[in-house]
Amino acid sequence: MTGRPVWPNRKLVPALLGCSGESLRNEYHAHKLIQPSKSLQSRVMRVLHIVHSYFPRIGGVEHHVQSILGKLVRQGVDPLVLTPRWSPDELQYDVVDGVRVTREGLFGLMQNKPVSVRDVYRLGRWFKVIRAYEPDLIHVHGPFSPILGLPVRFASWMPVQILQALGLLGCPVIVTFHGLWAHYRNDEYDRDRKHVKVGSLFIGVDKAICRDLTERFGVATSKVDYIPNGVDNNTFHPANKDLSLLRELGLSASDRVILVPRRVDPKNGIEFAVRAFARVSQQVPDAKMILLGVGMGTSDAGYTGRIVSLIRGMGLDSRVICHPGLPYGEMPRIYRLAEVTVIPSLWEATSLAALESLASGIPVIASRVGGLEDLIDESCGILVPPADAESLADALCDLLTSHDARDHLARGGSERAGSYDWSTVADRTLSVYKRAIGRKTP
């Protein structure tokens, strides 16, 4: 086991921040942030996670980070989450499920504003947290990690990128790509490239990401690990429908429910699910659709308006339920209401919603894109071309009218989800950490 990294340029800290390194540590530790005992400090691994946002803001990346940290803590990792402070209502210093979270300034570019003097101050605050924590390694979660600069291509930078260039980071950086901008917009490769530049080792949550990191961005295959998202199989498992939730949603036990658990964003292809359902509703009279995520805080307001107008224009108001979402702990209840889950994304990694549906014994119909191709096969669901409402409608009709087909796919889904448990994801992530800092993996 190697010692802690040596942090360079200690004399620059007072000049940059106007205080000593010792005062930084004292201030940092004063904010009710749990530290490991002195007997553990020599052998724990300190890992700083940099994310675009964190709980209580909800999203796939936030959930991935929270899920692996709970497992990694029990394996000797002392994590700290560093994220922008999106709202004054969010605590600057927080503890979420036993993991410390520090929220610092929101850079101007993340608010569609150009770089300013305040961004320099905010960058200093970010370095202040990093320097006080003295991590063994930094784990950046891309491609949406914090950024500052000008709203034009090649004129923006990640905080870690700037600190590396100034020689102010004394540890390796791991980057997990939860997606690639290049998969969504072919001309938006610059942000992906920034993440490649800062990393020592890389994790891709689907095989297409890993392939493009090597073929498109020139990363050596030895530096890229495929580690998909996971699922908590103790929480998500087959069970009877919750009749009280059916009543709350205005549904009856005889309704055949199609669940679309997607935030309303153009990349998630919600409009194609609605157009497909318009055809399905003519052939399956008792079919109902739940759009779970309409109006949630991170939804695209303009696109949400288009979806609502589309539903009304097609006369589906009484057949489609637009729901803002449930607390995460309630999600198993709503999955179990469904006959089938639809993931109509135009761009997707290893979908958490698809995994949770499979674990709950619900067949999945998904677009043939990204990590969905790795996850869904004929044993647990159906893949259809993206943005193809007709093919999606045909697949839905086939499943909704065949109990035997649904039952076969439900059994296969539960089995498939068993190999995607978060414990496995955490174990594989820890192995990458140890490689990065030179510790031996048992």
TABEL-V917088 format. One record per run of one state. SS is the DSSP state (~ for helix, > for strand, _ for the rest). FROM is the first residue (numbers start at 1). TO is the last residue. If there is no record, write none. Layout:
SS&FROM&TO  SS&FROM&TO
This chain:
_&1&9  ~&10&17  _&18&20  ~&21&29  _&30&37  ~&38&41  _&42&44  >&45&51  _&52&59  ~&60&73  _&74&76  >&77&84  _&85&92  >&93&96  _&97&98  >&99&104  _&105&107  ~&108&111  _&112&116  ~&117&133  _&134&136  >&137&142  _&143&147  >&148&149  _&150&155  >&156&157  _&158&158  ~&159&165  _&166&171  >&172&177  _&178&180  ~&181&184  _&185&189  ~&190&198  _&199&200  >&201&204  _&205&206  ~&207&215  _&216&220  ~&221&223  >&224&226  _&227&230  >&231&231  _&232&242  ~&243&248  _&249&255  >&256&260  _&261&265  ~&266&268  _&269&269  ~&270&283  _&284&286  >&287&292  _&293&300  ~&301&313  _&314&319  >&320&323  _&324&327  ~&328&335  _&336&337  >&338&343  _&344&351  ~&352&359  _&360&362  >&363&367  _&368&369  ~&370&375  _&376&380  >&381&384  _&385&388  ~&389&400  _&401&402  ~&403&420  >&421&421  ~&422&437  _&438&442
